[in-house]
Amino acid sequence: MKINRMLIALVAMTLGAVAQAQIPPNGNPPVHFTVVNALNNPGFESGTPYWDTSGSYYINSEGDLTHPSIDKITTQSHHSGSRGLNMHVSDTGFGDYTFADLRQTLSTPLPTSACWDASLWAKSYGQTLFLAIIYTDGTASQSQFYVWSGDAKPADNGWVKWDFRSILKSGKTIKQIDISTESQSGSDVVLDDISLSYLKIIP
């Protein structure tokens, strides 16, 4: 049975990550499909399980080891559901750059050719996100995105979407996603609804 994959992709991305639909291709029996996110807990509704977090440490003026970078769950700001993840980097007071990092290794690696949606939603006023998509062969695709919630559509309540599917390399298989931010004077950026999704045909 020949399936119009481009049409299916367009409909799937329109309907969202829990979509189900029927598309009759050229008079053949209907095609049932669903869009599946290859990431676990992509909207942080379960907290931070499946995600590894880390950040900078420094010695403060009292000689104590201080952790200025915190990835924490917030219920005050979320794109969907009831939770988001706040990547917070505080000011060390010494003018040093500090960073916060978030990453997940896919339980099942995803070929880039099967990835229909690669995106995330972020909320911040003037913070840069750095992204690395690591492949099973050890290579990576990297990019960065300046988050300015002033550009958000009114209906999105300050949330802006970063679509990074264009940076994926053909013929590769995604193993891990790594998202980080850094600051010299303190910052916050909230993340939600991170997607590495593919289309699954239901027999």
ABEGO torsion letter per residue (X at the ends): XBBBAAAAAAAAAAAEAABBBBBBBGGBBBBBBBBBBABBGAAGAAEABGBBBBBBBBBBAAGBBBBABBBBBBAABBABEABBBBBBBBBAGAGBBBBBBBBBBBABBBBAAABABBBBBBBBBGBBBBBBBBBAAGBBBBBBBBBBAAABBAAAGGBBBBBAAAABBBGBBBABBBBBBBBAAEBBBBBBGBBBBBBBBBX
